[in-house]
Amino acid sequence: MNNRFESDGFSDIARVGDLSLYTCQQLLESIQNMNANIEDFGYFQRLTLENNQVLVSICYEPNGKFIKIEREVWKNHGLDLNHEAKH
């Protein structure tokens, strides 16, 4: 049985659907039950959302516009998806 915090965080990510439709700020406002960390690299920002079940890293332009999903980790399923192209 999952506790409320884990269940809410997991469903928050599933509920928003297509992450590319959200600016960084819109996504932060939509996801309430996960830890959020923003790293500013000048030419892009990385938003990482995490709880006990999920970690998602998303890159945005400095103005907040979606660039790409960089990484998804579904911890309970042992699934780590790195969206970076491998050469």
C-alpha positions as CSV (number, residue, x, y, z in Angstrom):
1,M,0.0,0.0,0.0
2,N,1.4,3.4,-1.0
3,N,1.3,6.3,1.3
4,R,-0.6,9.5,0.3
5,F,2.5,11.5,-0.6
6,E,3.9,8.8,-3.0
7,S,0.5,8.3,-4.6
8,D,-0.2,12.0,-5.1
9,G,3.3,12.6,-6.7
10,F,3.0,9.7,-9.0
11,S,-0.5,10.7,-10.2
12,D,0.6,14.4,-10.6
13,I,3.1,13.5,-13.3
14,A,0.6,11.1,-15.0
15,R,-2.2,13.7,-14.7
16,V,-0.4,16.5,-16.6
17,G,0.1,14.4,-19.7
18,D,2.3,15.9,-22.4
19,L,5.0,17.8,-20.5
20,S,6.0,19.7,-23.7
21,L,2.8,21.7,-23.4
22,Y,3.9,23.4,-20.2
23,T,6.3,26.1,-19.5
24,C,8.6,25.6,-16.5
25,Q,6.4,27.8,-14.3
26,Q,3.2,26.1,-15.4
27,L,4.6,22.7,-14.6
28,L,5.8,23.9,-11.2
29,E,2.3,25.1,-10.4
30,S,0.7,21.9,-11.6
31,I,3.0,19.5,-9.6
32,Q,2.4,20.1,-5.9
33,N,3.5,16.8,-4.3
34,M,7.1,16.4,-5.5
35,N,10.4,18.0,-4.6
36,A,11.4,20.5,-7.3
37,N,15.0,21.7,-8.1
38,I,15.9,24.2,-10.8
39,E,19.4,24.5,-12.1
40,D,20.2,27.6,-14.3
41,F,23.0,27.1,-16.9
42,G,22.5,30.5,-18.5
43,Y,21.5,29.1,-22.0
44,F,19.0,26.6,-20.5
45,Q,17.4,25.6,-17.2
46,R,16.9,22.0,-15.9
47,L,13.9,21.3,-13.7
48,T,14.1,18.1,-11.7
49,L,11.0,16.8,-10.1
50,E,11.4,13.9,-7.6
51,N,9.7,11.8,-5.0
52,N,10.1,8.2,-3.8
53,Q,8.6,6.8,-7.0
54,V,9.6,9.1,-9.9
55,L,12.4,11.4,-11.0
56,V,12.0,13.5,-14.1
57,S,14.5,16.0,-15.5
58,I,13.2,18.5,-18.1
59,C,15.2,21.2,-20.0
60,Y,13.7,24.6,-20.7
61,E,14.9,27.7,-22.6
62,P,15.7,30.6,-20.2
63,N,12.2,32.1,-20.9
64,G,10.7,28.8,-19.6
65,K,9.8,27.2,-22.9
66,F,10.1,23.4,-23.1
67,I,13.1,22.0,-24.8
68,K,13.1,18.3,-24.0
69,I,12.8,15.6,-21.3
70,E,16.3,14.7,-20.4
71,R,15.7,11.8,-18.0
72,E,12.9,9.8,-16.4
73,V,13.4,7.3,-13.6
74,W,10.5,5.1,-12.5
75,K,12.0,3.9,-9.3
76,N,9.5,1.3,-8.3
77,H,9.8,-0.3,-11.7
78,G,13.6,-0.2,-12.0
79,L,13.2,1.8,-15.2
80,D,15.8,4.6,-16.0
81,L,15.2,6.3,-19.3
82,N,17.9,8.6,-20.5
83,H,16.5,10.7,-23.3
84,E,19.9,11.9,-24.5
85,A,20.9,10.7,-27.9
86,K,23.7,8.2,-27.8
87,H,26.3,8.3,-30.6
